[in-house]
């Protein structure tokens, strides 16, 4: 992968992290975010690659947390539940996964199942 592709991946990953900072297992400080922005301004391929690898761990933690939230909502949606609350939560989740193309299909499939379970069309 060339440096421009790597920078695009890092930018996308950074947006996903920023949208889901409360779900990070590994703490992400403002200083960390600023350091990534500084790296993106330069052309040090090795540092960018290292940054990308470190961001993968953060992203994996977020993905696991989102997956757990969706599984919990799915289980809740199968019984007597607060349908409107679940709808609001899946809307929030769908907004927060927009930058994660690797898992987006799976997440949207889970959201669709939950939406169907709560008869989401009738709530809108």
Secondary structure by P-SEA (a helix, b strand, c coil): ccaaaaaaaaaaaaaaaaaccccccccccaaaaaaaaaaaaccaaaaaaaaaaaaaaaaaaaaaaaaaaaaaaaaaaacccaaaaaaaaaaaaaaaaccccccaaaaaaaaaaaaaaacccccc
